């Protein structure tokens, strides 16, 4: 009997949660394409002219995920939610690094892949979005999680509802509210 990929991912996540490192090795080929698509979707909103951005972002996120020793993975959607959060943190850290360098901060030697992950023009926007998302999360944590899962993680309404254990209608309402709130916050209204 062939096991559906979603159930196999969940099985491997559970095994990994219980300390089976071989499960992580078996898991990555199954989820790599989706991680690549998540990274690609986000990077498509960046200005052109970067090289290896998607690959570098995936590899950084993989390192963060692989370092999650105590994580109890609920299911496939939970894994991708955490991956989305890891990618967001990586991108914001790089954006902040560009801002520091722009203001005459200490010079850092970084690889071409690290430098290419985000353009200088988009760094300020990403940091502003991160700050606005933190403010939204302080106001309503669930709405912040919805944005993180949908925007950074590329999860569908159904997957977001599954991760947060809420209805799809609630996800849609939170998503509409959050988009409007973030737009006002970012535009200074």
DRENDO-1510 file (C-alpha; in Angstrom, 1 decimal, always signed):
<recs>
REC; n; res; u; v; w
REC; 1; UNK; +0.0; +0.0; +0.0 .
REC; 2; UNK; +1.3; +3.4; -1.0 .
REC; 3; UNK; +1.2; +6.0; +1.8 .
REC; 4; UNK; +0.0; +9.5; +0.7 .
REC; 5; UNK; +2.9; +12.1; +0.8 .
REC; 6; UNK; +1.0; +14.2; +3.4 .
REC; 7; UNK; +0.7; +11.3; +5.8 .
REC; 8; UNK; +4.3; +10.2; +5.2 .
REC; 9; UNK; +5.5; +13.7; +6.1 .
REC; 10; UNK; +3.4; +13.7; +9.3 .
REC; 11; UNK; +4.8; +10.2; +10.2 .
REC; 12; UNK; +8.4; +11.4; +9.6 .
REC; 13; UNK; +7.8; +14.6; +11.6 .
REC; 14; UNK; +6.5; +12.5; +14.5 .
REC; 15; UNK; +9.5; +10.2; +14.3 .
REC; 16; UNK; +11.8; +13.2; +14.2 .
REC; 17; UNK; +10.1; +14.7; +17.2 .
REC; 18; UNK; +10.9; +11.5; +19.1 .
REC; 19; UNK; +14.6; +11.8; +18.3 .
REC; 20; UNK; +14.9; +9.8; +15.1 .
REC; 21; UNK; +17.5; +11.8; +13.1 .
REC; 22; UNK; +17.1; +9.4; +10.1 .
REC; 23; UNK; +13.5; +10.7; +9.8 .
REC; 24; UNK; +14.9; +14.2; +9.2 .
REC; 25; UNK; +17.1; +12.8; +6.4 .
REC; 26; UNK; +14.0; +11.1; +4.8 .
REC; 27; UNK; +11.8; +14.1; +5.4 .
REC; 28; UNK; +13.8; +16.8; +3.6 .
REC; 29; UNK; +13.5; +15.3; +0.0 .
REC; 30; UNK; +9.7; +15.1; +0.6 .
REC; 31; UNK; +9.4; +18.8; +1.7 .
REC; 32; UNK; +12.2; +20.5; -0.3 .
REC; 33; UNK; +10.0; +21.4; -3.3 .
REC; 34; UNK; +7.4; +23.0; -1.1 .
REC; 35; UNK; +10.0; +24.9; +0.9 .
REC; 36; UNK; +11.5; +26.0; -2.4 .
REC; 37; UNK; +8.1; +27.2; -3.6 .
REC; 38; UNK; +7.5; +29.1; -0.3 .
REC; 39; UNK; +10.9; +30.8; -0.7 .
REC; 40; UNK; +10.4; +31.5; -4.4 .
REC; 41; UNK; +6.9; +33.0; -3.8 .
REC; 42; UNK; +8.3; +35.4; -1.3 .
REC; 43; UNK; +11.5; +36.2; -3.3 .
REC; 44; UNK; +9.3; +37.0; -6.4 .
REC; 45; UNK; +8.1; +40.1; -4.5 .
REC; 46; UNK; +11.7; +41.3; -4.2 .
REC; 47; UNK; +13.4; +43.5; -6.9 .
REC; 48; UNK; +15.1; +41.7; -9.7 .
REC; 49; UNK; +18.8; +41.1; -10.0 .
REC; 50; UNK; +19.5; +38.6; -7.3 .
REC; 51; UNK; +21.2; +35.2; -7.6 .
REC; 52; UNK; +20.7; +32.1; -5.6 .
REC; 53; UNK; +18.3; +33.9; -3.3 .
REC; 54; UNK; +15.8; +31.1; -3.1 .
REC; 55; UNK; +18.4; +28.4; -2.6 .
REC; 56; UNK; +20.2; +30.4; +0.1 .
REC; 57; UNK; +17.0; +31.1; +1.9 .
REC; 58; UNK; +16.0; +27.5; +1.9 .
REC; 59; UNK; +19.3; +26.4; +3.2 .
REC; 60; UNK; +19.3; +28.9; +6.0 .
REC; 61; UNK; +15.7; +27.8; +6.9 .
REC; 62; UNK; +16.8; +24.2; +6.8 .
REC; 63; UNK; +19.6; +24.9; +9.2 .
REC; 64; UNK; +17.1; +26.6; +11.6 .
REC; 65; UNK; +14.6; +23.7; +11.3 .
REC; 66; UNK; +17.2; +21.0; +11.7 .
REC; 67; UNK; +18.3; +22.7; +14.9 .
REC; 68; UNK; +14.8; +22.3; +16.4 .
REC; 69; UNK; +15.6; +19.5; +18.9 .
REC; 70; UNK; +12.7; +19.9; +21.3 .
REC; 71; UNK; +10.0; +20.7; +18.7 .
REC; 72; UNK; +6.9; +18.5; +18.8 .
REC; 73; UNK; +5.6; +18.6; +15.3 .
REC; 74; UNK; +1.8; +18.3; +15.0 .
REC; 75; UNK; +1.6; +17.7; +11.3 .
REC; 76; UNK; +2.7; +18.8; +7.9 .
REC; 77; UNK; +1.0; +22.2; +8.1 .
REC; 78; UNK; +2.7; +22.9; +11.5 .
REC; 79; UNK; +6.1; +22.2; +10.0 .
REC; 80; UNK; +5.5; +24.6; +7.1 .
REC; 81; UNK; +4.2; +27.3; +9.5 .
REC; 82; UNK; +7.5; +27.0; +11.5 .
REC; 83; UNK; +9.4; +27.1; +8.2 .
REC; 84; UNK; +7.6; +30.3; +7.2 .
REC; 85; UNK; +8.5; +31.9; +10.5 .
REC; 86; UNK; +12.1; +30.8; +10.0 .
REC; 87; UNK; +12.2; +32.3; +6.5 .
REC; 88; UNK; +10.7; +35.5; +7.8 .
REC; 89; UNK; +13.3; +35.8; +10.6 .
REC; 90; UNK; +16.1; +35.2; +8.1 .
REC; 91; UNK; +14.9; +37.8; +5.7 .
REC; 92; UNK; +14.3; +40.4; +8.4 .
REC; 93; UNK; +17.8; +39.7; +9.9 .
REC; 94; UNK; +19.4; +40.3; +6.5 .
REC; 95; UNK; +17.3; +43.4; +6.0 .
REC; 96; UNK; +18.4; +44.8; +9.3 .
REC; 97; UNK; +22.0; +43.9; +8.5 .
REC; 98; UNK; +21.7; +46.0; +5.3 .
REC; 99; UNK; +20.3; +48.9; +7.3 .
REC; 100; UNK; +23.2; +48.8; +9.8 .
REC; 101; UNK; +25.7; +48.7; +7.0 .
REC; 102; UNK; +24.0; +51.6; +5.2 .
REC; 103; UNK; +24.2; +53.7; +8.4 .
REC; 104; UNK; +28.0; +53.0; +8.8 .
REC; 105; UNK; +27.8; +50.0; +11.0 .
REC; 106; UNK; +30.6; +47.6; +11.4 .
REC; 107; UNK; +31.8; +46.1; +8.2 .
REC; 108; UNK; +31.0; +42.4; +8.0 .
REC; 109; UNK; +32.4; +39.9; +5.5 .
REC; 110; UNK; +29.5; +38.0; +4.0 .
REC; 111; UNK; +29.2; +35.5; +1.2 .
REC; 112; UNK; +27.7; +36.4; -2.2 .
REC; 113; UNK; +24.7; +34.2; -1.4 .
REC; 114; UNK; +24.1; +36.1; +1.8 .
REC; 115; UNK; +24.4; +39.5; +0.1 .
REC; 116; UNK; +22.1; +38.4; -2.7 .
REC; 117; UNK; +19.2; +37.2; -0.5 .
REC; 118; UNK; +17.6; +40.7; -0.3 .
REC; 119; UNK; +18.0; +43.9; -2.2 .
REC; 120; UNK; +18.9; +47.1; -0.3 .
REC; 121; UNK; +15.8; +48.8; -1.7 .
REC; 122; UNK; +13.5; +46.2; -0.1 .
REC; 123; UNK; +15.3; +46.0; +3.2 .
REC; 124; UNK; +13.6; +49.0; +4.7 .
REC; 125; UNK; +10.2; +47.7; +3.5 .
REC; 126; UNK; +10.8; +44.3; +5.0 .
REC; 127; UNK; +11.9; +45.7; +8.4 .
REC; 128; UNK; +8.8; +48.0; +8.4 .
REC; 129; UNK; +6.6; +45.1; +7.6 .
REC; 130; UNK; +8.2; +43.1; +10.4 .
REC; 131; UNK; +7.6; +45.9; +12.9 .
REC; 132; UNK; +4.0; +46.4; +11.7 .
REC; 133; UNK; +3.4; +42.6; +12.1 .
REC; 134; UNK; +4.9; +42.7; +15.6 .
REC; 135; UNK; +2.4; +45.5; +16.4 .
REC; 136; UNK; -0.5; +43.6; +15.0 .
REC; 137; UNK; +0.5; +40.5; +16.9 .
REC; 138; UNK; +0.6; +42.5; +20.1 .
REC; 139; UNK; -2.9; +43.7; +19.3 .
REC; 140; UNK; -4.2; +40.3; +18.3 .
REC; 141; UNK; -1.7; +37.4; +18.2 .
REC; 142; UNK; -3.9; +35.2; +16.0 .
REC; 143; UNK; -4.2; +37.8; +13.3 .
REC; 144; UNK; -0.4; +38.1; +13.3 .
REC; 145; UNK; -0.1; +34.4; +12.9 .
REC; 146; UNK; -2.6; +34.3; +10.0 .
REC; 147; UNK; -0.5; +36.9; +8.2 .
REC; 148; UNK; +2.7; +35.0; +8.9 .
REC; 149; UNK; +1.3; +31.7; +7.7 .
REC; 150; UNK; -0.4; +33.1; +4.6 .
REC; 151; UNK; +2.1; +35.8; +3.5 .
REC; 152; UNK; +5.4; +34.4; +4.5 .
REC; 153; UNK; +4.5; +30.7; +4.6 .
REC; 154; UNK; +2.3; +30.6; +1.5 .
REC; 155; UNK; -0.2; +28.4; +3.3 .
REC; 156; UNK; -3.7; +28.2; +2.0 .
REC; 157; UNK; -6.7; +29.2; +4.0 .
REC; 158; UNK; -7.4; +25.5; +4.7 .
REC; 159; UNK; -3.8; +24.9; +5.9 .
REC; 160; UNK; -3.8; +28.0; +8.0 .
REC; 161; UNK; -7.1; +27.0; +9.6 .
REC; 162; UNK; -5.6; +23.5; +10.3 .
REC; 163; UNK; -2.4; +24.9; +11.9 .
REC; 164; UNK; -4.3; +27.4; +14.1 .
REC; 165; UNK; -7.2; +25.1; +14.8 .
REC; 166; UNK; -9.8; +27.7; +13.8 .
REC; 167; UNK; -12.4; +27.7; +11.0 .
REC; 168; UNK; -11.7; +28.8; +7.5 .
REC; 169; UNK; -14.2; +31.6; +7.9 .
REC; 170; UNK; -12.2; +32.9; +10.8 .
REC; 171; UNK; -9.0; +32.8; +8.8 .
REC; 172; UNK; -10.6; +34.8; +6.0 .
REC; 173; UNK; -12.0; +37.4; +8.4 .
REC; 174; UNK; -8.6; +37.7; +10.2 .
REC; 175; UNK; -6.8; +37.9; +6.9 .
REC; 176; UNK; -9.1; +40.7; +5.6 .
REC; 177; UNK; -8.7; +42.6; +8.9 .
REC; 178; UNK; -5.0; +42.1; +9.0 .
REC; 179; UNK; -4.4; +43.3; +5.5 .
REC; 180; UNK; -6.3; +46.5; +6.1 .
REC; 181; UNK; -4.7; +47.1; +9.4 .
REC; 182; UNK; -1.2; +46.5; +8.0 .
REC; 183; UNK; -1.8; +48.8; +5.0 .
REC; 184; UNK; -2.9; +51.6; +7.3 .
REC; 185; UNK; +0.0; +51.0; +9.6 .
REC; 186; UNK; +2.6; +50.9; +6.8 .
REC; 187; UNK; +1.1; +54.0; +5.1 .
REC; 188; UNK; +1.1; +56.0; +8.3 .
REC; 189; UNK; -2.7; +56.6; +8.4 .
</recs>
